[in-house]
Amino acid sequence: MKSTPTGLVAPAREEESWTGDGHAIRLEAGEEVGLSRREVGLESFREGFTQGVELFGEDAALVLHGRTILSRPQLRAETGELMEAMGIPPRGVIVRVDDGQFELRVSRWVIAMVGVTRPLGGRGGGAVGVAAGVTAAGLALGMSGIPFGVPGALAVLVGAGVLWTARVTKARGLLARRLTEELGRLAQREGTVLPPSEGSRG
Protein backbone atom coordinates (compact mmCIF):
# COMPACT_ATOMS: atom_id res chain seq x y z
CA MET A 1 0.00 0.00 0.00
CA LYS A 2 1.29 3.44 -0.91
CA SER A 3 0.56 6.83 0.66
CA THR A 4 -0.46 9.47 -1.85
CA PRO A 5 0.15 13.25 -1.63
CA THR A 6 -3.42 13.63 -0.38
CA GLY A 7 -2.70 11.43 2.61
CA LEU A 8 -4.96 8.66 1.35
CA VAL A 9 -3.74 5.14 0.73
CA ALA A 10 -4.14 3.52 -2.67
CA PRO A 11 -3.15 0.17 -4.15
CA ALA A 12 0.50 -0.18 -5.08
CA ARG A 13 -0.36 -0.58 -8.75
CA GLU A 14 3.03 0.66 -9.95
CA GLU A 15 4.75 -2.27 -8.26
CA GLU A 16 5.44 -5.49 -10.11
CA SER A 17 2.30 -7.57 -9.97
CA TRP A 18 2.23 -10.97 -8.27
CA THR A 19 2.64 -13.96 -10.56
CA GLY A 20 2.94 -17.68 -10.04
CA ASP A 21 6.34 -17.68 -11.79
CA GLY A 22 7.60 -14.90 -9.54
CA HIS A 23 6.33 -16.78 -6.51
CA ALA A 24 8.16 -19.95 -7.55
CA ILE A 25 11.39 -18.01 -8.14
CA ARG A 26 11.17 -16.50 -4.66
CA LEU A 27 10.66 -19.94 -3.12
CA GLU A 28 13.68 -21.35 -4.94
CA ALA A 29 15.87 -18.36 -4.07
CA GLY A 30 14.87 -18.54 -0.43
CA GLU A 31 15.55 -22.24 -0.29
CA GLU A 32 19.03 -21.72 -1.76
CA VAL A 33 20.00 -19.38 1.08
CA GLY A 34 18.46 -21.59 3.76
CA LEU A 35 15.21 -19.71 4.38
CA SER A 36 12.00 -21.49 5.31
CA ARG A 37 10.03 -22.29 2.17
CA ARG A 38 6.82 -21.86 4.13
CA GLU A 39 7.74 -18.41 5.45
CA VAL A 40 8.99 -17.18 2.09
CA GLY A 41 5.82 -18.42 0.41
CA LEU A 42 3.58 -16.81 2.99
CA GLU A 43 5.37 -13.46 2.66
CA SER A 44 5.07 -13.66 -1.13
CA PHE A 45 1.32 -14.26 -0.91
CA ARG A 46 0.90 -11.51 1.68
CA GLU A 47 2.72 -8.98 -0.50
CA GLY A 48 0.62 -10.02 -3.48
CA PHE A 49 -2.66 -9.50 -1.62
CA THR A 50 -1.39 -6.16 -0.30
CA GLN A 51 -1.22 -4.95 -3.90
CA GLY A 52 -4.96 -5.56 -4.13
CA VAL A 53 -5.91 -3.50 -1.07
CA GLU A 54 -7.86 -0.28 -1.55
CA LEU A 55 -8.23 2.36 1.16
CA PHE A 56 -9.87 5.60 0.10
CA GLY A 57 -10.10 8.28 2.78
CA GLU A 58 -10.84 8.22 6.48
CA ASP A 59 -14.44 7.07 6.31
CA ALA A 60 -14.27 4.62 3.41
CA ALA A 61 -14.68 0.89 3.28
CA LEU A 62 -11.71 -1.47 3.17
CA VAL A 63 -11.59 -3.42 -0.10
CA LEU A 64 -9.42 -6.43 -0.92
CA HIS A 65 -9.06 -7.99 -4.37
CA GLY A 66 -7.77 -11.32 -5.59
CA ARG A 67 -8.44 -14.36 -7.73
CA THR A 68 -10.31 -17.52 -6.77
CA ILE A 69 -11.62 -20.81 -8.08
CA LEU A 70 -14.48 -20.64 -5.58
CA SER A 71 -18.05 -19.49 -6.05
CA ARG A 72 -19.36 -16.58 -4.02
CA PRO A 73 -21.03 -18.81 -1.36
CA GLN A 74 -17.90 -20.94 -1.11
CA LEU A 75 -15.62 -17.93 -0.69
CA ARG A 76 -17.92 -16.43 1.93
CA ALA A 77 -17.77 -19.71 3.83
CA GLU A 78 -13.97 -19.91 3.48
CA THR A 79 -13.42 -16.38 4.77
CA GLY A 80 -16.24 -16.36 7.34
CA GLU A 81 -14.21 -17.94 10.13
CA LEU A 82 -11.28 -15.55 9.87
CA MET A 83 -13.67 -12.57 9.74
CA GLU A 84 -15.40 -13.81 12.86
CA ALA A 85 -12.05 -14.20 14.63
CA MET A 86 -11.42 -10.49 14.02
CA GLY A 87 -14.85 -9.50 15.29
CA ILE A 88 -16.24 -8.70 11.84
CA PRO A 89 -19.92 -9.71 11.55
CA PRO A 90 -21.02 -11.43 8.32
CA ARG A 91 -23.44 -8.61 7.47
CA GLY A 92 -20.51 -6.19 7.52
CA VAL A 93 -18.70 -7.85 4.60
CA ILE A 94 -19.80 -7.83 0.98
CA VAL A 95 -18.32 -10.71 -1.04
CA ARG A 96 -18.27 -10.48 -4.82
CA VAL A 97 -16.97 -13.10 -7.27
CA ASP A 98 -16.95 -12.45 -11.00
CA ASP A 99 -15.18 -14.59 -13.59
CA GLY A 100 -12.53 -15.80 -11.18
CA GLN A 101 -11.92 -12.40 -9.58
CA PHE A 102 -13.07 -11.65 -6.05
CA GLU A 103 -13.66 -8.59 -3.93
CA LEU A 104 -14.07 -8.47 -0.15
CA ARG A 105 -15.52 -5.15 0.98
CA VAL A 106 -15.55 -4.47 4.73
CA SER A 107 -18.09 -1.76 5.52
CA ARG A 108 -16.86 1.46 7.11
CA TRP A 109 -19.25 1.09 10.05
CA VAL A 110 -17.65 -2.27 10.82
CA ILE A 111 -14.17 -0.71 10.75
CA ALA A 112 -15.37 1.96 13.18
CA MET A 113 -16.96 -0.64 15.45
CA VAL A 114 -13.88 -2.87 15.48
CA GLY A 115 -11.62 0.13 15.94
CA VAL A 116 -13.25 1.25 19.17
CA THR A 117 -14.09 -2.11 20.72
CA ARG A 118 -11.12 -4.40 19.96
CA PRO A 119 -7.39 -4.00 20.62
CA LEU A 120 -6.27 -5.23 17.14
CA GLY A 121 -2.70 -5.49 18.27
CA GLY A 122 -2.87 -2.54 20.63
CA ARG A 123 -2.73 -2.49 24.43
CA GLY A 124 -6.38 -2.26 25.32
CA GLY A 125 -9.78 -1.57 23.84
CA GLY A 126 -10.40 1.51 21.78
CA ALA A 127 -13.57 2.37 23.64
CA VAL A 128 -11.53 2.69 26.83
CA GLY A 129 -8.96 4.82 25.00
CA VAL A 130 -11.59 7.22 23.69
CA ALA A 131 -13.24 7.50 27.10
CA ALA A 132 -9.88 8.15 28.73
CA GLY A 133 -9.12 10.79 26.12
CA VAL A 134 -12.39 12.59 26.78
CA THR A 135 -11.75 12.48 30.52
CA ALA A 136 -8.20 13.80 30.08
CA ALA A 137 -9.42 16.61 27.87
CA GLY A 138 -12.03 17.56 30.46
CA LEU A 139 -9.46 17.56 33.26
CA ALA A 140 -7.06 19.65 31.22
CA LEU A 141 -9.75 22.23 30.58
CA GLY A 142 -10.70 22.31 34.25
CA MET A 143 -7.12 22.75 35.40
CA SER A 144 -6.50 25.49 32.84
CA GLY A 145 -9.23 27.62 34.37
CA ILE A 146 -11.31 27.76 31.19
CA PRO A 147 -15.01 27.87 32.07
CA PHE A 148 -16.44 24.47 31.28
CA GLY A 149 -19.51 25.76 29.46
CA VAL A 150 -20.56 25.28 25.87
CA PRO A 151 -17.09 26.14 24.47
CA GLY A 152 -15.49 23.69 26.90
CA ALA A 153 -17.94 20.96 25.98
CA LEU A 154 -17.29 21.58 22.29
CA ALA A 155 -13.56 21.36 22.87
CA VAL A 156 -13.99 18.00 24.59
CA LEU A 157 -16.14 16.74 21.72
CA VAL A 158 -13.58 17.88 19.17
CA GLY A 159 -10.84 16.13 21.13
CA ALA A 160 -12.89 12.97 21.31
CA GLY A 161 -13.54 13.18 17.57
CA VAL A 162 -9.84 13.42 16.84
CA LEU A 163 -9.15 10.39 19.03
CA TRP A 164 -11.99 8.47 17.40
CA THR A 165 -10.72 9.24 13.89
CA ALA A 166 -7.18 8.25 14.79
CA ARG A 167 -8.41 4.99 16.28
CA VAL A 168 -10.54 4.11 13.25
CA THR A 169 -7.72 5.00 10.85
CA LYS A 170 -5.36 2.74 12.76
CA ALA A 171 -7.97 -0.03 12.87
CA ARG A 172 -8.43 0.08 9.12
CA GLY A 173 -4.72 -0.30 8.51
CA LEU A 174 -4.41 -3.14 11.01
CA LEU A 175 -7.46 -4.89 9.55
CA ALA A 176 -5.93 -4.62 6.09
CA ARG A 177 -2.71 -6.20 7.32
CA ARG A 178 -4.51 -8.98 9.20
CA LEU A 179 -6.73 -9.80 6.25
CA THR A 180 -3.85 -9.91 3.75
CA GLU A 181 -1.99 -12.23 6.11
CA GLU A 182 -5.01 -14.50 6.49
CA LEU A 183 -5.65 -14.55 2.75
CA GLY A 184 -2.00 -15.47 2.29
CA ARG A 185 -2.39 -18.37 4.70
CA LEU A 186 -5.53 -19.50 2.89
CA ALA A 187 -3.69 -19.36 -0.45
CA GLN A 188 -0.81 -21.37 0.95
CA ARG A 189 -2.97 -23.90 2.79
CA GLU A 190 -5.84 -24.48 0.36
CA GLY A 191 -4.81 -22.91 -2.93
CA THR A 192 -8.36 -21.66 -3.45
CA VAL A 193 -7.41 -17.97 -3.59
CA LEU A 194 -4.51 -16.11 -5.17
CA PRO A 195 -3.34 -12.49 -5.17
CA PRO A 196 -4.64 -10.27 -7.98
CA SER A 197 -2.79 -10.12 -11.26
CA GLU A 198 -2.09 -6.89 -13.14
CA GLY A 199 -5.13 -7.37 -15.34
CA SER A 200 -7.48 -8.19 -12.49
CA ARG A 201 -6.71 -5.01 -10.52
CA GLY A 202 -8.22 -2.74 -13.14
C-alpha positions as a Markdown table, in Angstrom:
| # | Residue | x | y | z |
|---|---|---|---|---|
| 1 | Met | 0.0 | 0.0 | 0.0 |
| 2 | Lys | 1.3 | 3.4 | -0.9 |
| 3 | Ser | 0.6 | 6.8 | 0.7 |
| 4 | Thr | -0.5 | 9.5 | -1.9 |
| 5 | Pro | 0.1 | 13.2 | -1.6 |
| 6 | Thr | -3.4 | 13.6 | -0.4 |
| 7 | Gly | -2.7 | 11.4 | 2.6 |
| 8 | Leu | -5.0 | 8.7 | 1.3 |
| 9 | Val | -3.7 | 5.1 | 0.7 |
| 10 | Ala | -4.1 | 3.5 | -2.7 |
| 11 | Pro | -3.2 | 0.2 | -4.1 |
| 12 | Ala | 0.5 | -0.2 | -5.1 |
| 13 | Arg | -0.4 | -0.6 | -8.8 |
| 14 | Glu | 3.0 | 0.7 | -9.9 |
| 15 | Glu | 4.7 | -2.3 | -8.3 |
| 16 | Glu | 5.4 | -5.5 | -10.1 |
| 17 | Ser | 2.3 | -7.6 | -10.0 |
| 18 | Trp | 2.2 | -11.0 | -8.3 |
| 19 | Thr | 2.6 | -14.0 | -10.6 |
| 20 | Gly | 2.9 | -17.7 | -10.0 |
| 21 | Asp | 6.3 | -17.7 | -11.8 |
| 22 | Gly | 7.6 | -14.9 | -9.5 |
| 23 | His | 6.3 | -16.8 | -6.5 |
| 24 | Ala | 8.2 | -19.9 | -7.6 |
| 25 | Ile | 11.4 | -18.0 | -8.1 |
| 26 | Arg | 11.2 | -16.5 | -4.7 |
| 27 | Leu | 10.7 | -19.9 | -3.1 |
| 28 | Glu | 13.7 | -21.4 | -4.9 |
| 29 | Ala | 15.9 | -18.4 | -4.1 |
| 30 | Gly | 14.9 | -18.5 | -0.4 |
| 31 | Glu | 15.6 | -22.2 | -0.3 |
| 32 | Glu | 19.0 | -21.7 | -1.8 |
| 33 | Val | 20.0 | -19.4 | 1.1 |
| 34 | Gly | 18.5 | -21.6 | 3.8 |
| 35 | Leu | 15.2 | -19.7 | 4.4 |
| 36 | Ser | 12.0 | -21.5 | 5.3 |
| 37 | Arg | 10.0 | -22.3 | 2.2 |
| 38 | Arg | 6.8 | -21.9 | 4.1 |
| 39 | Glu | 7.7 | -18.4 | 5.5 |
| 40 | Val | 9.0 | -17.2 | 2.1 |
| 41 | Gly | 5.8 | -18.4 | 0.4 |
| 42 | Leu | 3.6 | -16.8 | 3.0 |
| 43 | Glu | 5.4 | -13.5 | 2.7 |
| 44 | Ser | 5.1 | -13.7 | -1.1 |
| 45 | Phe | 1.3 | -14.3 | -0.9 |
| 46 | Arg | 0.9 | -11.5 | 1.7 |
| 47 | Glu | 2.7 | -9.0 | -0.5 |
| 48 | Gly | 0.6 | -10.0 | -3.5 |
| 49 | Phe | -2.7 | -9.5 | -1.6 |
| 50 | Thr | -1.4 | -6.2 | -0.3 |
| 51 | Gln | -1.2 | -5.0 | -3.9 |
| 52 | Gly | -5.0 | -5.6 | -4.1 |
| 53 | Val | -5.9 | -3.5 | -1.1 |
| 54 | Glu | -7.9 | -0.3 | -1.5 |
| 55 | Leu | -8.2 | 2.4 | 1.2 |
| 56 | Phe | -9.9 | 5.6 | 0.1 |
| 57 | Gly | -10.1 | 8.3 | 2.8 |
| 58 | Glu | -10.8 | 8.2 | 6.5 |
| 59 | Asp | -14.4 | 7.1 | 6.3 |
| 60 | Ala | -14.3 | 4.6 | 3.4 |
| 61 | Ala | -14.7 | 0.9 | 3.3 |
| 62 | Leu | -11.7 | -1.5 | 3.2 |
| 63 | Val | -11.6 | -3.4 | -0.1 |
| 64 | Leu | -9.4 | -6.4 | -0.9 |
| 65 | His | -9.1 | -8.0 | -4.4 |
| 66 | Gly | -7.8 | -11.3 | -5.6 |
| 67 | Arg | -8.4 | -14.4 | -7.7 |
| 68 | Thr | -10.3 | -17.5 | -6.8 |
| 69 | Ile | -11.6 | -20.8 | -8.1 |
| 70 | Leu | -14.5 | -20.6 | -5.6 |
| 71 | Ser | -18.0 | -19.5 | -6.1 |
| 72 | Arg | -19.4 | -16.6 | -4.0 |
| 73 | Pro | -21.0 | -18.8 | -1.4 |
| 74 | Gln | -17.9 | -20.9 | -1.1 |
| 75 | Leu | -15.6 | -17.9 | -0.7 |
| 76 | Arg | -17.9 | -16.4 | 1.9 |
| 77 | Ala | -17.8 | -19.7 | 3.8 |
| 78 | Glu | -14.0 | -19.9 | 3.5 |
| 79 | Thr | -13.4 | -16.4 | 4.8 |
| 80 | Gly | -16.2 | -16.4 | 7.3 |
| 81 | Glu | -14.2 | -17.9 | 10.1 |
| 82 | Leu | -11.3 | -15.5 | 9.9 |
| 83 | Met | -13.7 | -12.6 | 9.7 |
| 84 | Glu | -15.4 | -13.8 | 12.9 |
| 85 | Ala | -12.1 | -14.2 | 14.6 |
| 86 | Met | -11.4 | -10.5 | 14.0 |
| 87 | Gly | -14.9 | -9.5 | 15.3 |
| 88 | Ile | -16.2 | -8.7 | 11.8 |
| 89 | Pro | -19.9 | -9.7 | 11.6 |
| 90 | Pro | -21.0 | -11.4 | 8.3 |
| 91 | Arg | -23.4 | -8.6 | 7.5 |
| 92 | Gly | -20.5 | -6.2 | 7.5 |
| 93 | Val | -18.7 | -7.8 | 4.6 |
| 94 | Ile | -19.8 | -7.8 | 1.0 |
| 95 | Val | -18.3 | -10.7 | -1.0 |
| 96 | Arg | -18.3 | -10.5 | -4.8 |
| 97 | Val | -17.0 | -13.1 | -7.3 |
| 98 | Asp | -16.9 | -12.5 | -11.0 |
| 99 | Asp | -15.2 | -14.6 | -13.6 |
| 100 | Gly | -12.5 | -15.8 | -11.2 |
| 101 | Gln | -11.9 | -12.4 | -9.6 |
| 102 | Phe | -13.1 | -11.7 | -6.0 |
| 103 | Glu | -13.7 | -8.6 | -3.9 |
| 104 | Leu | -14.1 | -8.5 | -0.2 |
| 105 | Arg | -15.5 | -5.2 | 1.0 |
| 106 | Val | -15.5 | -4.5 | 4.7 |
| 107 | Ser | -18.1 | -1.8 | 5.5 |
| 108 | Arg | -16.9 | 1.5 | 7.1 |
| 109 | Trp | -19.2 | 1.1 | 10.0 |
| 110 | Val | -17.6 | -2.3 | 10.8 |
| 111 | Ile | -14.2 | -0.7 | 10.8 |
| 112 | Ala | -15.4 | 2.0 | 13.2 |
| 113 | Met | -17.0 | -0.6 | 15.4 |
| 114 | Val | -13.9 | -2.9 | 15.5 |
| 115 | Gly | -11.6 | 0.1 | 15.9 |
| 116 | Val | -13.3 | 1.3 | 19.2 |
| 117 | Thr | -14.1 | -2.1 | 20.7 |
| 118 | Arg | -11.1 | -4.4 | 20.0 |
| 119 | Pro | -7.4 | -4.0 | 20.6 |
| 120 | Leu | -6.3 | -5.2 | 17.1 |
| 121 | Gly | -2.7 | -5.5 | 18.3 |
| 122 | Gly | -2.9 | -2.5 | 20.6 |
| 123 | Arg | -2.7 | -2.5 | 24.4 |
| 124 | Gly | -6.4 | -2.3 | 25.3 |
| 125 | Gly | -9.8 | -1.6 | 23.8 |
| 126 | Gly | -10.4 | 1.5 | 21.8 |
| 127 | Ala | -13.6 | 2.4 | 23.6 |
| 128 | Val | -11.5 | 2.7 | 26.8 |
| 129 | Gly | -9.0 | 4.8 | 25.0 |
| 130 | Val | -11.6 | 7.2 | 23.7 |
| 131 | Ala | -13.2 | 7.5 | 27.1 |
| 132 | Ala | -9.9 | 8.2 | 28.7 |
| 133 | Gly | -9.1 | 10.8 | 26.1 |
| 134 | Val | -12.4 | 12.6 | 26.8 |
| 135 | Thr | -11.8 | 12.5 | 30.5 |
| 136 | Ala | -8.2 | 13.8 | 30.1 |
| 137 | Ala | -9.4 | 16.6 | 27.9 |
| 138 | Gly | -12.0 | 17.6 | 30.5 |
| 139 | Leu | -9.5 | 17.6 | 33.3 |
| 140 | Ala | -7.1 | 19.6 | 31.2 |
| 141 | Leu | -9.8 | 22.2 | 30.6 |
| 142 | Gly | -10.7 | 22.3 | 34.3 |
| 143 | Met | -7.1 | 22.7 | 35.4 |
| 144 | Ser | -6.5 | 25.5 | 32.8 |
| 145 | Gly | -9.2 | 27.6 | 34.4 |
| 146 | Ile | -11.3 | 27.8 | 31.2 |
| 147 | Pro | -15.0 | 27.9 | 32.1 |
| 148 | Phe | -16.4 | 24.5 | 31.3 |
| 149 | Gly | -19.5 | 25.8 | 29.5 |
| 150 | Val | -20.6 | 25.3 | 25.9 |
| 151 | Pro | -17.1 | 26.1 | 24.5 |
| 152 | Gly | -15.5 | 23.7 | 26.9 |
| 153 | Ala | -17.9 | 21.0 | 26.0 |
| 154 | Leu | -17.3 | 21.6 | 22.3 |
| 155 | Ala | -13.6 | 21.4 | 22.9 |
| 156 | Val | -14.0 | 18.0 | 24.6 |
| 157 | Leu | -16.1 | 16.7 | 21.7 |
| 158 | Val | -13.6 | 17.9 | 19.2 |
| 159 | Gly | -10.8 | 16.1 | 21.1 |
| 160 | Ala | -12.9 | 13.0 | 21.3 |
| 161 | Gly | -13.5 | 13.2 | 17.6 |
| 162 | Val | -9.8 | 13.4 | 16.8 |
| 163 | Leu | -9.1 | 10.4 | 19.0 |
| 164 | Trp | -12.0 | 8.5 | 17.4 |
| 165 | Thr | -10.7 | 9.2 | 13.9 |
| 166 | Ala | -7.2 | 8.3 | 14.8 |
| 167 | Arg | -8.4 | 5.0 | 16.3 |
| 168 | Val | -10.5 | 4.1 | 13.3 |
| 169 | Thr | -7.7 | 5.0 | 10.8 |
| 170 | Lys | -5.4 | 2.7 | 12.8 |
| 171 | Ala | -8.0 | 0.0 | 12.9 |
| 172 | Arg | -8.4 | 0.1 | 9.1 |
| 173 | Gly | -4.7 | -0.3 | 8.5 |
| 174 | Leu | -4.4 | -3.1 | 11.0 |
| 175 | Leu | -7.5 | -4.9 | 9.6 |
| 176 | Ala | -5.9 | -4.6 | 6.1 |
| 177 | Arg | -2.7 | -6.2 | 7.3 |
| 178 | Arg | -4.5 | -9.0 | 9.2 |
| 179 | Leu | -6.7 | -9.8 | 6.2 |
| 180 | Thr | -3.9 | -9.9 | 3.7 |
| 181 | Glu | -2.0 | -12.2 | 6.1 |
| 182 | Glu | -5.0 | -14.5 | 6.5 |
| 183 | Leu | -5.7 | -14.6 | 2.7 |
| 184 | Gly | -2.0 | -15.5 | 2.3 |
| 185 | Arg | -2.4 | -18.4 | 4.7 |
| 186 | Leu | -5.5 | -19.5 | 2.9 |
| 187 | Ala | -3.7 | -19.4 | -0.5 |
| 188 | Gln | -0.8 | -21.4 | 1.0 |
| 189 | Arg | -3.0 | -23.9 | 2.8 |
| 190 | Glu | -5.8 | -24.5 | 0.4 |
| 191 | Gly | -4.8 | -22.9 | -2.9 |
| 192 | Thr | -8.4 | -21.7 | -3.4 |
| 193 | Val | -7.4 | -18.0 | -3.6 |
| 194 | Leu | -4.5 | -16.1 | -5.2 |
| 195 | Pro | -3.3 | -12.5 | -5.2 |
| 196 | Pro | -4.6 | -10.3 | -8.0 |
| 197 | Ser | -2.8 | -10.1 | -11.3 |
| 198 | Glu | -2.1 | -6.9 | -13.1 |
| 199 | Gly | -5.1 | -7.4 | -15.3 |
| 200 | Ser | -7.5 | -8.2 | -12.5 |
| 201 | Arg | -6.7 | -5.0 | -10.5 |
| 202 | Gly | -8.2 | -2.7 | -13.1 |
